[in-house]
Amino acid sequence: MRSSVETFNIRTRQHRVVWQTERLFEAPNWSPDGHYLMLNSEGRLYRLSLEGDAEPVAVDTGFATRCNNDHGISPDGTCIAISDKVEFGKTAIYVLTAGYGEPRLVTKNLPSYWHGWSPDGQRFTYCGIRDNVFDIYTMGVEAGEERRLTFGEGRNDGPDFSGDGRWIYFNSSRSGCMQIWRVPAEGGEAERMTDSPYGDWFPHPSPKGDKVVFLSYDGDVFDHPRDLNVRIRLMDMDGGNVETLFDLFGGQGTMNSPNWGPDGEEFAYVRYFPEA
């Protein structure tokens, strides 16, 4: 077994195994209607039903066949955002309509890696690398000029909107070790959320606006590799009441993109098993 797609309920503290496979699958998004998860594998996207034992179904993304694990379903379920490198050799962000098919380019500056929709579906946030500097940006879904929210204070990555759209949570190495920070979505001073001995990555605020789930590596781990013992942690929106929910073998691909269920009670993730 290589990948185990699972969910966790933060109230009952129960895990559910949705599907397991010998293949490598990553980064589950939970659909707004609650019926399926969307994941990536080997450059393609797949829909995995939560209502039976069906195998994942490939999503038509047109020419975009080198999608990574930075993808997500719009809040109203009519669009998906993908990050793909077929067209330019560097990762660009595209939006596809509900019927999927040919992607529409949104970002002109490359590389850019999508990470989160605004609650109203009008904007998204992403990590952009400009002159080897990793920073957080936002842009309207209909394209336009990107808005820069961080300014090279260490590596800034993994942004996602709060449920009320006021904040963007992200991870940053500006303090030395990678930690969770947040910045006003309209721009302003960044605020540190975690102060831990771990390397904290990929914060995802609950749609209910009460909790943030994130992934933590051991403090000596650089970047966000796969196949390590990591921990899934939970905190209040203001950074209080941090707790470790569980440990697992995972890392890269476990929950890179938004992964909460629509009711804010559960989130999805991928557990890995060592390759034989």
GUPA-12288 format. One line per 3 residues: number of its first residue (from 1); for each residue x, y, z of N, C-alpha, C, O, CB. Coordinates in steps of 0.2 Angstrom, whole numbers, plus 5000, padded with zeros to 4 digits. Glycine has a CB too. Example, Ala and Ser with C-alpha at 12.3 -4.5 7.8 and 13.67 -1.06 7.14 Angstrom:
<atoms>
1 = 5066,4972,5039,5062,4978,5039,5066,4984,5039,5071,4983,5042,5057,4978,5045; 5064,4989,5035,5068,4995,5036,5064,5000,5039,5067,5006,5040,5070,4997,5029 $
</atoms>
This chain:
<atoms>
1 = 5004,4994,5000,5000,5000,5000,5004,5006,5000,5009,5007,5004,4995,5000,5006; 5003,5011,4996,5007,5017,4995,5003,5023,4998,5006,5027,5002,5009,5019,4988; 4997,5024,4996,4993,5030,4999,4986,5028,5002,4983,5024,4999,4991,5035,4993 $
4 = 4985,5031,5008,4978,5030,5011,4975,5037,5012,4977,5041,5015,4980,5027,5018; 4970,5038,5008,4966,5044,5008,4961,5044,5014,4957,5039,5014,4962,5045,5002; 4961,5048,5019,4958,5048,5025,4954,5055,5027,4956,5060,5024,4962,5045,5031 $
7 = 4950,5054,5031,4947,5060,5034,4947,5060,5042,4948,5054,5045,4939,5061,5032; 4947,5066,5045,4947,5066,5053,4942,5071,5055,4942,5077,5053,4955,5068,5055; 4938,5069,5060,4933,5073,5063,4936,5076,5069,4938,5073,5074,4927,5069,5064 $
10 = 4936,5083,5070,4940,5086,5075,4935,5086,5082,4938,5087,5087,4941,5093,5074; 4929,5084,5081,4925,5084,5087,4925,5077,5090,4926,5076,5096,4917,5086,5085; 4924,5072,5086,4923,5065,5088,4930,5062,5089,4931,5057,5092,4919,5061,5083 $
13 = 4935,5065,5085,4942,5063,5085,4943,5056,5082,4947,5051,5084,4945,5062,5092; 4938,5055,5077,4938,5048,5073,4941,5049,5066,4940,5054,5063,4931,5046,5073; 4945,5044,5064,4948,5044,5057,4943,5039,5053,4940,5035,5056,4955,5041,5057 $
16 = 4943,5041,5047,4939,5037,5042,4944,5036,5036,4946,5040,5033,4933,5040,5040; 4945,5029,5034,4949,5028,5028,4944,5028,5022,4939,5024,5022,4952,5021,5029; 4945,5032,5017,4941,5033,5012,4943,5028,5006,4938,5025,5003,4941,5040,5009 $
19 = 4949,5028,5005,4952,5024,4999,4959,5023,5000,4963,5027,5002,4950,5027,4992; 4961,5017,4998,4969,5015,4998,4971,5013,4991,4967,5009,4988,4970,5010,5004; 4977,5014,4990,4980,5012,4983,4987,5011,4983,4991,5014,4988,4978,5017,4978 $
22 = 4990,5007,4978,4997,5007,4978,5000,5013,4974,5006,5013,4974,4999,5000,4974; 4996,5017,4971,4999,5023,4968,5000,5029,4973,4997,5029,4978,4994,5025,4962; 5003,5034,4970,5004,5040,4974,4999,5045,4973,4999,5048,4967,5011,5043,4973 $
25 = 4995,5047,4978,4990,5052,4977,4991,5057,4982,4994,5056,4987,4982,5049,4978; 4989,5064,4981,4991,5069,4985,4985,5074,4986,4981,5074,4981,4997,5073,4982; 4986,5078,4991,4982,5085,4992,4975,5084,4991,4972,5087,4986,4985,5090,4987 $
28 = 4971,5081,4995,4964,5081,4994,4960,5088,4995,4961,5091,5001,4961,5076,4998; 4956,5090,4990,4951,5095,4992,4945,5092,4993,4943,5087,4990,4951,5100,4986; 4941,5095,4997,4934,5093,4999,4929,5097,4995,4929,5103,4996,4932,5093,5007 $
31 = 4925,5094,4991,4920,5098,4987,4915,5102,4991,4913,5099,4997,4916,5093,4982; 4913,5107,4989,4908,5112,4993,4902,5108,4995,4898,5109,5000,4907,5118,4989; 4900,5103,4990,4893,5100,4992,4895,5094,4996,4890,5090,4998,4890,5097,4985 $
34 = 4901,5092,4998,4902,5087,5002,4903,5080,5000,4904,5075,5003,4898,5087,5008; 4902,5079,4993,4901,5073,4990,4907,5069,4988,4907,5063,4987,4896,5073,4984; 4912,5073,4986,4919,5070,4984,4925,5074,4986,4924,5080,4988,4918,5070,4976 $
37 = 4931,5070,4985,4937,5074,4986,4940,5074,4979,4939,5070,4975,4941,5069,4991; 4944,5079,4978,4948,5080,4972,4956,5080,4974,4958,5083,4978,4947,5087,4968; 4959,5075,4970,4966,5074,4972,4970,5074,4966,4968,5074,4960,4967,5067,4976 $
40 = 4977,5074,4966,4981,5074,4960,4986,5068,4961,4987,5065,4966,4986,5080,4960; 4988,5065,4955,4992,5059,4954,4995,5059,4947,4992,5060,4942,4988,5053,4956; 5002,5059,4947,5006,5059,4941,5004,5064,4936,5003,5063,4930,5005,5052,4938 $
43 = 5003,5070,4938,5001,5076,4934,4994,5077,4932,4992,5081,4929,5005,5075,4928; 4989,5072,4934,4982,5073,4933,4978,5074,4939,4981,5072,4945,4980,5066,4929; 4972,5076,4938,4967,5077,4944,4962,5071,4944,4960,5069,4938,4964,5084,4944 $
46 = 4960,5070,4950,4955,5064,4950,4949,5066,4955,4951,5070,4960,4958,5058,4952; 4943,5064,4954,4938,5065,4959,4937,5058,4962,4936,5053,4959,4931,5067,4955; 4936,5058,4969,4935,5052,4972,4929,5053,4977,4928,5057,4981,4941,5051,4977 $
49 = 4924,5049,4975,4918,5049,4978,4918,5047,4986,4922,5043,4988,4912,5045,4975; 4914,5051,4990,4914,5049,4997,4908,5045,4999,4907,5044,5005,4914,5056,5001; 4904,5043,4994,4898,5040,4995,4898,5032,4992,4893,5030,4991,4893,5043,4992 $
52 = 4904,5029,4992,4904,5022,4990,4911,5020,4989,4916,5023,4991,4900,5021,4983; 4912,5014,4986,4918,5011,4985,4921,5012,4978,4925,5008,4976,4918,5004,4986; 4919,5017,4974,4921,5018,4967,4928,5020,4967,4931,5024,4972,4916,5023,4964 $
55 = 4931,5019,4961,4938,5021,4960,4938,5028,4958,4933,5031,4956,4941,5017,4955; 4943,5032,4959,4944,5039,4957,4943,5040,4949,4945,5035,4945,4950,5042,4959; 4940,5045,4947,4938,5047,4940,4942,5053,4938,4943,5058,4942,4930,5048,4939 $
58 = 4946,5052,4932,4950,5057,4930,4946,5063,4928,4941,5063,4925,4954,5055,4924; 4949,5069,4930,4946,5076,4928,4949,5078,4922,4955,5078,4921,4947,5081,4934; 4945,5080,4917,4947,5083,4911,4950,5090,4912,4947,5095,4913,4942,5083,4905 $
61 = 4957,5091,4911,4960,5097,4912,4963,5099,4905,4968,5103,4905,4965,5097,4917; 4961,5097,4900,4963,5099,4893,4971,5097,4892,4973,5092,4894,4962,5106,4892; 4975,5102,4890,4982,5101,4889,4986,5101,4895,4992,5099,4895,4984,5107,4885 $
64 = 4983,5103,4901,4986,5103,4907,4987,5096,4910,4983,5094,4914,4983,5108,4912; 4993,5093,4909,4994,5086,4911,5000,5085,4916,5002,5080,4917,4994,5081,4905; 5002,5091,4918,5008,5091,4923,5006,5095,4929,5009,5100,4931,5014,5094,4920 $
67 = 5000,5094,4931,4997,5097,4937,5001,5095,4943,5002,5089,4944,4989,5096,4938; 5002,5099,4948,5005,5097,4954,4999,5098,4960,4993,5097,4958,5011,5102,4956; 5002,5098,4966,4997,5097,4971,4994,5104,4974,4992,5104,4980,5000,5093,4977 $
70 = 4995,5109,4970,4992,5115,4972,4986,5117,4967,4986,5120,4962,4997,5121,4970; 4980,5114,4970,4974,5115,4966,4968,5115,4971,4969,5114,4977,4973,5108,4962; 4962,5118,4968,4956,5118,4973,4950,5120,4969,4950,5123,4964,4958,5124,4978 $
73 = 4944,5118,4972,4938,5119,4970,4935,5126,4972,4936,5127,4978,4933,5113,4972; 4932,5130,4968,4929,5136,4970,4924,5135,4975,4920,5130,4976,4926,5140,4964; 4922,5140,4980,4917,5139,4985,4910,5138,4982,4906,5134,4986,4917,5146,4989 $
76 = 4908,5140,4976,4902,5138,4974,4902,5132,4969,4897,5129,4967,4899,5144,4969; 4908,5128,4969,4909,5122,4965,4908,5123,4958,4908,5117,4954,4903,5118,4967; 4909,5129,4955,4908,5129,4948,4915,5129,4944,4915,5129,4938,4904,5136,4946 $
79 = 4920,5130,4948,4927,5131,4944,4932,5127,4948,4931,5125,4954,4929,5138,4944; 4937,5125,4945,4943,5123,4949,4949,5127,4947,4950,5129,4941,4944,5115,4948; 4954,5128,4951,4960,5131,4950,4966,5126,4950,4966,5121,4954,4962,5137,4955 $
82 = 4970,5126,4945,4976,5121,4945,4982,5125,4944,4982,5131,4942,4974,5116,4939; 4988,5121,4945,4994,5124,4944,4998,5119,4940,4999,5113,4942,4998,5125,4951; 5000,5121,4934,5002,5116,4929,5008,5120,4925,5009,5126,4924,4997,5114,4924 $
85 = 5013,5115,4922,5019,5118,4919,5020,5116,4912,5025,5117,4909,5025,5116,4923; 5015,5113,4909,5015,5111,4902,5017,5117,4897,5021,5116,4893,5009,5107,4900; 5013,5122,4898,5013,5127,4893,5020,5131,4893,5022,5133,4887,5007,5132,4894 $
88 = 5022,5132,4899,5028,5137,4899,5034,5134,4902,5040,5137,4902,5026,5143,4903; 5034,5127,4904,5040,5124,4907,5041,5127,4915,5045,5124,4918,5046,5126,4903; 5037,5132,4917,5036,5134,4923,5029,5134,4926,5025,5135,4921,5040,5141,4924 $
91 = 5028,5133,4932,5021,5132,4934,5017,5139,4934,5019,5144,4936,5021,5130,4941; 5011,5138,4931,5007,5144,4930,5000,5142,4933,4998,5136,4934,5006,5146,4923; 4996,5147,4935,4989,5145,4937,4984,5146,4932,4984,5151,4928,4988,5150,4944 $
94 = 4979,5141,4932,4974,5141,4927,4967,5140,4931,4967,5137,4936,4975,5136,4921; 4962,5143,4928,4955,5141,4930,4951,5138,4925,4951,5139,4919,4951,5148,4932; 4947,5132,4927,4943,5129,4922,4936,5129,4925,4935,5130,4931,4945,5121,4922 $
97 = 4931,5129,4920,4924,5130,4922,4922,5123,4924,4925,5118,4924,4920,5132,4916; 4915,5123,4926,4913,5117,4929,4913,5111,4925,4914,5105,4927,4905,5118,4931; 4912,5112,4918,4913,5106,4913,4920,5104,4912,4921,5099,4909,4910,5108,4907 $
100 = 4925,5108,4915,4932,5107,4914,4934,5107,4907,4930,5111,4903,4934,5100,4917; 4939,5104,4905,4941,5105,4898,4947,5110,4897,4952,5109,4901,4936,5108,4893; 4947,5115,4893,4953,5119,4892,4954,5124,4897,4949,5128,4899,4953,5122,4885 $
103 = 4960,5124,4900,4961,5129,4906,4962,5136,4903,4964,5137,4897,4967,5127,4910; 4960,5141,4907,4961,5148,4906,4967,5151,4910,4966,5150,4916,4955,5152,4907; 4972,5153,4907,4978,5156,4910,4976,5162,4914,4972,5166,4912,4984,5158,4906 $
106 = 4978,5162,4921,4977,5168,4925,4983,5172,4927,4983,5178,4926,4973,5166,4931; 4988,5169,4928,4995,5172,4930,4999,5173,4925,5001,5168,4921,4998,5168,4936; 5002,5179,4924,5007,5181,4919,5014,5180,4921,5018,5178,4918,5006,5188,4916 $
109 = 5015,5181,4928,5021,5181,4931,5022,5173,4934,5018,5171,4937,5022,5186,4937; 5028,5171,4932,5029,5164,4933,5036,5163,4937,5041,5167,4936,5029,5159,4927; 5037,5157,4941,5032,5152,4942,5027,5155,4948,5029,5159,4952,5035,5146,4945 $
112 = 5021,5152,4948,5016,5154,4952,5012,5147,4954,5011,5143,4950,5011,5159,4950; 5011,5147,4961,5008,5141,4964,5001,5142,4967,5002,5146,4973,5013,5137,4968; 4996,5140,4965,4989,5142,4968,4989,5138,4975,4992,5133,4976,4983,5139,4964 $
115 = 4985,5142,4980,4984,5139,4986,4978,5140,4989,4976,5136,4994,4989,5142,4991; 4974,5145,4988,4967,5146,4991,4963,5151,4988,4965,5156,4985,4968,5148,4998; 4956,5149,4988,4951,5154,4986,4949,5158,4991,4949,5156,4997,4945,5150,4983 $
118 = 4947,5164,4989,4943,5169,4994,4936,5166,4995,4933,5162,4991,4943,5176,4992; 4933,5167,5001,4926,5164,5002,4921,5166,4997,4916,5162,4996,4924,5166,5009; 4922,5172,4994,4917,5174,4989,4918,5172,4982,4915,5173,4977,4916,5182,4989 $
121 = 4924,5168,4981,4926,5165,4975,4929,5170,4970,4930,5168,4964,4920,5162,4972; 4930,5176,4972,4932,5182,4967,4939,5182,4967,4942,5185,4962,4929,5188,4969; 4943,5180,4972,4950,5180,4972,4953,5174,4974,4950,5169,4976,4953,5186,4976 $
124 = 4960,5173,4972,4963,5168,4975,4970,5170,4978,4972,5175,4976,4964,5162,4970; 4973,5166,4982,4980,5168,4985,4985,5162,4982,4983,5157,4981,4980,5168,4992; 4991,5164,4982,4996,5160,4979,5003,5162,4981,5004,5167,4983,4996,5159,4971 $
127 = 5008,5157,4980,5015,5158,4981,5018,5160,4974,5017,5156,4970,5018,5152,4985; 5021,5165,4974,5025,5167,4968,5032,5167,4969,5034,5170,4974,5022,5174,4965; 5036,5165,4964,5044,5165,4965,5046,5170,4960,5045,5169,4954,5047,5158,4964 $
130 = 5049,5176,4962,5051,5181,4958,5058,5183,4960,5060,5185,4965,5047,5188,4959; 5063,5181,4955,5070,5182,4956,5072,5178,4962,5076,5181,4966,5072,5190,4957; 5070,5172,4962,5071,5167,4968,5069,5169,4975,5071,5167,4980,5079,5166,4968 $
133 = 5064,5174,4975,5061,5176,4981,5054,5173,4982,5050,5174,4977,5061,5184,4982; 5052,5169,4987,5046,5166,4988,5041,5171,4992,5043,5173,4998,5046,5160,4992; 5036,5174,4989,5031,5178,4992,5024,5176,4991,5022,5172,4987,5033,5185,4990 $
136 = 5020,5179,4995,5013,5178,4995,5009,5184,4991,5011,5190,4992,5010,5178,5002; 5005,5182,4986,5001,5186,4982,4994,5184,4982,4992,5179,4984,5004,5186,4975; 4990,5189,4980,4983,5188,4978,4981,5191,4971,4985,5195,4968,4978,5191,4983 $
139 = 4976,5188,4968,4974,5191,4961,4967,5189,4960,4964,5184,4963,4978,5187,4956; 4963,5193,4956,4956,5192,4955,4956,5186,4950,4960,5185,4946,4953,5198,4951; 4950,5182,4950,4950,5176,4946,4949,5178,4939,4951,5174,4935,4943,5172,4948 $
142 = 4947,5184,4937,4947,5186,4930,4953,5189,4928,4954,5192,4923,4941,5191,4929; 4959,5188,4932,4965,5190,4930,4966,5198,4932,4962,5201,4935,4967,5189,4923; 4972,5200,4930,4973,5207,4932,4980,5208,4935,4984,5203,4934,4968,5210,4936 $
145 = 4981,5213,4939,4988,5213,4942,4988,5210,4948,4983,5210,4952,4990,5221,4943; 4994,5207,4950,4994,5203,4956,4996,5208,4962,4999,5213,4961,5000,5198,4956; 4993,5207,4968,4995,5211,4974,4999,5207,4978,4998,5201,4980,4988,5212,4978 $
148 = 5005,5210,4980,5010,5207,4984,5009,5208,4991,5008,5214,4993,5017,5209,4982; 5009,5203,4995,5007,5204,5002,5013,5203,5007,5013,5206,5013,5002,5199,5004; 5018,5200,5005,5025,5199,5008,5030,5201,5004,5030,5202,4998,5026,5192,5011 $
151 = 5036,5203,5007,5041,5206,5004,5048,5203,5005,5053,5207,5007,5041,5214,5005; 5049,5197,5004,5055,5194,5004,5058,5192,5011,5064,5191,5012,5060,5198,5001; 5054,5193,5016,5056,5191,5023,5057,5184,5024,5052,5181,5027,5051,5195,5029 $
154 = 5062,5181,5022,5062,5173,5022,5058,5170,5016,5056,5174,5012,5060,5171,5029; 5057,5164,5017,5053,5161,5012,5046,5161,5014,5044,5159,5020,5055,5153,5011; 5041,5163,5010,5034,5163,5012,5030,5159,5007,5031,5159,5001,5032,5171,5011 $
157 = 5026,5155,5010,5023,5149,5005,5016,5147,5009,5015,5149,5014,5028,5143,5005; 5013,5143,5005,5007,5140,5008,5001,5144,5010,4998,5142,5015,5009,5135,5013; 4999,5149,5007,4994,5154,5009,4987,5151,5008,4985,5147,5004,4994,5160,5006 $
160 = 4982,5153,5013,4975,5151,5012,4971,5156,5016,4973,5159,5021,4974,5144,5015; 4965,5157,5013,4961,5163,5016,4957,5160,5023,4956,5154,5023,4955,5165,5011; 4956,5165,5027,4952,5163,5033,4944,5163,5030,4943,5165,5025,4952,5168,5039 $
163 = 4940,5160,5034,4933,5159,5032,4929,5165,5031,4925,5165,5028,4930,5155,5037; 4931,5171,5035,4928,5177,5034,4932,5182,5028,4929,5187,5027,4928,5181,5040; 4937,5179,5025,4941,5183,5020,4945,5188,5022,4948,5191,5018,4936,5185,5015 $
166 = 4946,5189,5029,4949,5195,5031,4957,5194,5032,4961,5198,5031,4947,5197,5038; 4959,5187,5033,4966,5186,5034,4968,5180,5029,4964,5177,5026,4967,5183,5041; 4975,5180,5027,4978,5175,5024,4983,5172,5028,4988,5175,5030,4981,5178,5017 $
169 = 4982,5166,5030,4987,5162,5034,4992,5159,5029,4990,5157,5024,4983,5157,5038; 4998,5159,5031,5004,5156,5027,5009,5154,5032,5010,5155,5038,5006,5161,5022; 5014,5150,5029,5020,5148,5032,5026,5152,5030,5027,5154,5024,5022,5141,5032 $
172 = 5031,5154,5035,5036,5158,5033,5042,5156,5037,5042,5154,5043,5034,5166,5034; 5048,5157,5034,5054,5156,5038,5058,5162,5040,5064,5162,5042,5059,5152,5033; 5054,5168,5040,5057,5174,5042,5060,5174,5049,5064,5178,5051,5052,5180,5041 $
175 = 5057,5170,5054,5060,5170,5060,5065,5164,5061,5068,5163,5067,5054,5168,5065; 5067,5161,5056,5072,5156,5056,5069,5149,5054,5070,5147,5048,5075,5155,5063; 5066,5146,5059,5062,5140,5057,5055,5141,5054,5053,5147,5056,5061,5135,5064 $
178 = 5053,5137,5050,5047,5138,5047,5041,5138,5052,5040,5134,5056,5045,5133,5041; 5037,5144,5052,5032,5145,5057,5025,5147,5053,5026,5149,5047,5033,5149,5062; 5020,5147,5056,5013,5149,5054,5013,5157,5055,5014,5159,5061,5007,5145,5056 $
181 = 5011,5161,5050,5010,5168,5051,5003,5169,5047,5000,5165,5044,5015,5172,5047; 5000,5176,5048,4995,5178,5044,4996,5185,5043,4999,5189,5046,4988,5177,5048; 4993,5187,5037,4993,5194,5035,4986,5197,5033,4982,5192,5030,4998,5195,5029 $
184 = 4984,5203,5034,4977,5205,5031,4977,5204,5024,4982,5205,5020,4976,5212,5033; 4971,5202,5022,4970,5200,5014,4971,5206,5010,4973,5205,5004,4964,5197,5013; 4970,5212,5013,4971,5218,5009,4977,5221,5010,4979,5226,5007,4965,5223,5011 $
187 = 4982,5218,5013,4989,5220,5014,4990,5223,5021,4985,5226,5024,4990,5225,5009; 4996,5223,5024,4997,5225,5030,5002,5222,5034,5006,5218,5031,4991,5225,5035; 5003,5222,5040,5008,5219,5044,5007,5212,5046,5001,5210,5047,5009,5223,5051 $
190 = 5012,5208,5045,5011,5201,5046,5011,5199,5053,5015,5203,5057,5016,5196,5042; 5008,5194,5056,5007,5192,5063,5009,5185,5064,5006,5181,5060,5000,5194,5066; 5014,5184,5068,5016,5177,5069,5010,5173,5073,5008,5175,5078,5022,5177,5073 $
193 = 5009,5167,5071,5004,5163,5074,5007,5157,5078,5004,5155,5083,4999,5160,5069; 5012,5154,5076,5015,5149,5080,5022,5150,5082,5026,5154,5079,5015,5142,5076; 5024,5148,5088,5031,5148,5090,5033,5142,5093,5033,5140,5099,5031,5154,5096 $
196 = 5035,5137,5089,5036,5130,5090,5043,5128,5088,5046,5131,5084,5031,5126,5087; 5045,5122,5091,5052,5119,5089,5051,5116,5082,5056,5113,5080,5054,5115,5094; 5045,5115,5079,5044,5112,5073,5045,5116,5067,5045,5122,5067,5037,5108,5073 $
199 = 5045,5113,5061,5044,5117,5055,5037,5116,5053,5034,5111,5051,5049,5114,5049; 5033,5122,5054,5026,5122,5052,5024,5124,5045,5027,5129,5043,5022,5126,5058; 5020,5120,5042,5018,5121,5035,5011,5121,5034,5007,5117,5038,5022,5116,5030 $
202 = 5008,5124,5028,5002,5123,5025,4996,5124,5030,4992,5119,5031,5001,5116,5022; 4995,5130,5033,4989,5131,5037,4983,5132,5033,4983,5135,5028,4990,5138,5041; 4978,5128,5035,4971,5129,5032,4966,5131,5037,4964,5126,5041,4969,5122,5029 $
205 = 4963,5137,5037,4958,5139,5041,4951,5135,5040,4950,5134,5034,4957,5146,5041; 4948,5134,5045,4941,5130,5044,4936,5135,5041,4937,5141,5043,4939,5128,5051; 4932,5133,5037,4926,5138,5034,4922,5140,5040,4918,5145,5039,4922,5134,5029 $
208 = 4922,5137,5046,4918,5140,5051,4921,5146,5055,4918,5149,5059,4917,5134,5057; 4928,5147,5053,4931,5152,5056,4933,5151,5064,4934,5156,5067,4927,5158,5056; 4934,5145,5066,4936,5144,5073,4943,5140,5073,4946,5141,5079,4931,5140,5076 $
211 = 4945,5137,5069,4951,5133,5069,4956,5133,5063,4953,5135,5058,4950,5126,5071; 4962,5132,5064,4967,5131,5058,4970,5124,5059,4973,5123,5064,4972,5137,5058; 4970,5120,5054,4974,5114,5054,4981,5115,5050,4981,5119,5045,4970,5108,5051 $
214 = 4986,5112,5052,4992,5113,5049,4997,5107,5050,4995,5103,5054,4996,5119,5051; 5002,5106,5046,5007,5100,5047,5013,5103,5049,5016,5108,5048,5008,5097,5040; 5016,5099,5054,5023,5100,5057,5028,5095,5056,5027,5089,5057,5022,5102,5064 $
217 = 5034,5097,5053,5039,5093,5053,5044,5094,5059,5043,5098,5063,5044,5094,5046; 5048,5089,5060,5054,5090,5065,5057,5096,5063,5058,5098,5057,5059,5084,5065; 5060,5100,5068,5063,5106,5067,5069,5106,5063,5071,5112,5060,5065,5109,5074 $
220 = 5072,5101,5062,5079,5101,5058,5077,5099,5051,5082,5098,5047,5083,5096,5061; 5071,5098,5049,5069,5096,5042,5069,5102,5038,5065,5107,5039,5062,5092,5042; 5072,5103,5032,5072,5108,5027,5067,5107,5022,5066,5101,5020,5079,5109,5024 $
223 = 5063,5112,5020,5058,5112,5015,5052,5107,5017,5051,5107,5023,5061,5109,5008; 5048,5104,5013,5043,5100,5014,5043,5093,5011,5039,5092,5006,5036,5104,5013; 5048,5089,5012,5048,5083,5009,5043,5078,5010,5039,5078,5015,5055,5080,5010 $
226 = 5042,5073,5006,5038,5067,5008,5041,5061,5011,5047,5061,5012,5035,5064,5001; 5037,5057,5014,5039,5051,5017,5044,5052,5024,5049,5050,5024,5043,5047,5012; 5041,5056,5028,5044,5057,5035,5038,5057,5040,5032,5057,5039,5047,5064,5035 $
229 = 5040,5055,5046,5036,5056,5052,5034,5063,5053,5039,5067,5055,5039,5052,5058; 5028,5065,5053,5026,5072,5054,5020,5071,5059,5017,5066,5061,5024,5075,5047; 5017,5077,5060,5011,5078,5065,5006,5083,5062,5008,5088,5059,5014,5080,5072 $
232 = 5000,5081,5063,4995,5086,5061,4992,5089,5067,4991,5086,5072,4989,5082,5058; 4993,5096,5067,4991,5100,5073,4985,5105,5071,4984,5106,5066,4997,5104,5075; 4982,5107,5077,4976,5111,5076,4977,5117,5081,4980,5116,5087,4970,5107,5078 $
235 = 4975,5123,5079,4975,5129,5084,4969,5133,5083,4965,5133,5078,4981,5133,5083; 4968,5138,5087,4963,5143,5087,4965,5148,5081,4971,5148,5080,4961,5146,5093; 4960,5152,5079,4962,5157,5074,4967,5162,5076,4971,5165,5072,4956,5160,5072 $
238 = 4967,5163,5083,4972,5168,5085,4979,5165,5087,4983,5168,5091,4969,5172,5091; 4980,5158,5086,4986,5155,5087,4986,5151,5094,4991,5148,5096,4991,5159,5087; 4980,5152,5098,4980,5149,5104,4978,5141,5104,4976,5139,5099,4975,5153,5109 $
241 = 4978,5138,5110,4976,5131,5111,4979,5126,5105,4975,5123,5102,4969,5131,5111; 4985,5127,5104,4989,5122,5099,4989,5115,5102,4991,5114,5108,4996,5125,5097; 4987,5111,5098,4987,5104,5100,4989,5099,5094,4988,5101,5088,4980,5101,5103 $
244 = 4992,5094,5096,4994,5089,5091,4988,5084,5090,4986,5080,5095,5001,5085,5092; 4985,5083,5085,4979,5078,5084,4982,5071,5083,4979,5067,5086,4975,5080,5078; 4987,5070,5079,4989,5064,5078,4996,5064,5074,4997,5069,5070,4984,5059,5074 $
247 = 5000,5059,5074,5006,5058,5070,5005,5054,5064,5000,5049,5064,5012,5055,5074; 5008,5054,5059,5008,5050,5053,5014,5050,5049,5018,5054,5050,5002,5052,5049; 5015,5045,5044,5020,5045,5039,5017,5049,5033,5013,5046,5030,5022,5038,5038 $
250 = 5020,5054,5032,5018,5059,5026,5022,5064,5025,5028,5063,5024,5011,5061,5028; 5019,5070,5024,5023,5076,5023,5021,5079,5016,5015,5081,5016,5031,5075,5022; 5025,5080,5011,5023,5083,5005,5017,5079,5002,5018,5073,5001,5029,5083,5000 $
253 = 5012,5082,5000,5006,5079,4998,5001,5077,5003,4995,5075,5001,5008,5073,4994; 5002,5077,5009,4998,5075,5014,4992,5080,5014,4986,5078,5015,5001,5075,5021; 4993,5087,5014,4988,5091,5014,4990,5098,5012,4990,5103,5015,4984,5092,5021 $
256 = 4993,5098,5006,4996,5105,5003,4991,5110,5001,4992,5116,5002,5000,5103,4997; 4985,5108,5000,4980,5112,4997,4973,5112,5002,4973,5108,5006,4977,5111,4990; 4969,5117,5001,4963,5117,5006,4959,5110,5007,4958,5107,5001,4958,5122,5004 $
259 = 4958,5108,5013,4956,5101,5014,4950,5100,5019,4949,5095,5020,4962,5097,5016; 4947,5106,5021,4941,5105,5026,4935,5103,5022,4934,5105,5016,4940,5112,5029; 4931,5099,5025,4924,5098,5023,4920,5104,5024,4922,5109,5028,4921,5092,5027 $
262 = 4914,5105,5020,4910,5111,5020,4907,5113,5027,4906,5119,5028,4905,5110,5015; 4907,5108,5032,4904,5110,5038,4909,5112,5043,4907,5114,5049,4900,5104,5041; 4916,5111,5041,4921,5113,5046,4922,5109,5052,4925,5110,5056,4919,5120,5049 $
265 = 4919,5103,5051,4920,5098,5057,4925,5093,5055,4928,5089,5059,4913,5094,5058; 4927,5092,5048,4931,5087,5046,4936,5089,5041,4935,5094,5038,4928,5080,5043; 4942,5086,5041,4947,5088,5035,4949,5081,5032,4949,5076,5035,4952,5092,5038 $
268 = 4952,5082,5026,4955,5076,5023,4962,5077,5022,4965,5082,5023,4951,5076,5015; 4965,5071,5022,4973,5071,5021,4975,5064,5018,4971,5060,5017,4976,5072,5028; 4981,5064,5016,4984,5057,5014,4989,5055,5018,4994,5059,5020,4986,5058,5006 $
271 = 4989,5049,5020,4994,5045,5024,4998,5041,5019,4995,5038,5015,4991,5041,5030; 5004,5041,5020,5008,5037,5015,5011,5031,5019,5012,5030,5025,5014,5041,5012; 5013,5026,5015,5017,5020,5017,5023,5019,5014,5024,5021,5008,5012,5014,5016 $
274 = 5029,5017,5017,5035,5016,5014,5035,5012,5008,5031,5007,5008,5040,5014,5019; 5038,5014,5003,5039,5010,4997,5043,5004,4998,5048,5004,5001,5042,5014,4991; 5041,4998,4995,5044,4992,4996,5051,4992,4993,5054,4987,4993,5040,4986,4993 $
</atoms>
